[in-house]
Amino acid sequence: MADPMTELLKADDITFGYDVHPVIENASFSINKNDIITIIGPNGGGKTTLLRLLMGQLKPQKGNVRINGDRTRFFGYVPQHSELDPSYPVTVREVVLSGRIKSFGFYSRADKDAAEACLQQVGLDGLGGRTFFELSGGQRQRVLIARALASSPEVLLADEPTANIDTDAEKQLSDLLQRLSSELTIVLVTHDLGFVSDITSRVLCVNRRVVEHPVEEVDEELISASYGRQMKVVRHDHLLEKERPVSE
């Protein structure tokens, strides 16, 4: 059972569906401070719906999601793909500033200082004046992480953050996320059902129901040809919590 002092979020028996088609059923789990959680599952299994339920964009039809904090600032979201128009010459600094929660007016000096600090945090200080689409795929992903950090979230949600970058950039991004986990809780989403990053501490498998599986390190030589770095294998043949689904 999670320590109430470290539990940031708790989903209690949540169910959601579109029309008569259930997408998430009776899911119960918690997210704790400084966890690095990887959410896996097949396409159409409910991963995106689960994220939207956690962020409050959807309301459970049954059950509830309890958050220990202000929901408007609780999550920082990193999308899989940038929604920016490549033909628009937006700067890196402007992208990061868009992560500041503003209801009206111009960005203050405090906003601009926070944006620069976030760029420094992701290793991109000095690049604020560059055009976003001049950067490499890995650098752009770090800019999107800096934008998410600009709102000072408790939990960083990243949807397929390494999907479209090369192996070196993927390693740099994993190292960055591991460093950030000393201050934040990290939730990653991936479509890879068998292997997860070696920084993962917990795995939640989503396919209508939510179960937690243990992970194990595997010999680097076994997977280096495919991944180029150490990974952890997901033990789908085992369940945590005394071999029963978390959602029960």
Phi, psi and omega in degrees: 000140183291147174289124180302336180285339182248353182282119181266328186212143177221124174262124183248101170053047185277141178225138177208143176208164176256122186058239181257010185259108179292138178248316175237130183233123169048048183269127177228127178193169177231158174237127186251159180303132178069012169297149164242099186257134171251126176261122181239166177158162182290162173301133182083004183280347177114009183298311181294319177300319179298316178300317181294327175293318180295320183280353179086007177286337173234150178253128179302143175281340174212147180082187181206161176246118181256129183241134179269073181157187180275114185301327183294337179242004189286321184250140165247125188251131177245109182286162178293319181236145175292137178269008182281149179280119182300338182277351181265124187279058179285141180273163177302317180298319180294323177298313182293320179298331180295347177279348177285135182282112183232136175263334179192169172082183182270166177286137181276173175298323179297321177298314182294320177296320179296320179297317179295321179295322179292321176297320177295323181297328180261009175081025182237023178297141183094352182253010184300329182274353179288154173286137185306316186278002169283339187280162175288168179300318179294321178293319178298322180295323177292327175297318179294327174293317178299321177299318178294323181290339186297338179268007180054058184282165171274324184233131176258117177259124182234119183266108180050056187293340182250017189294324189236034179232161184281176187297318180297315179294325178296319179295317178297320180293319178297319177298319179298314181297323178295320177296318181296334183292347175289339181243338186233165167263136185246131174236117181252147176242134178216154176265355178284114186276341188260325184232145176229162180303147182290352177278351184293132175258332179217149177236128172249122180261124185245117172208076191071304172266165179240121176233153178254127179251148172286159176237152180227145173286145178238161181299129185301324182297332183295327186237005184298328180296328182266321188249336178073009179195171182291141178227177173238142179267140179271125181271086180291345180275001178230147172242148173276183182057057175059044173060035177226155180301142176298330186282355179274000000 
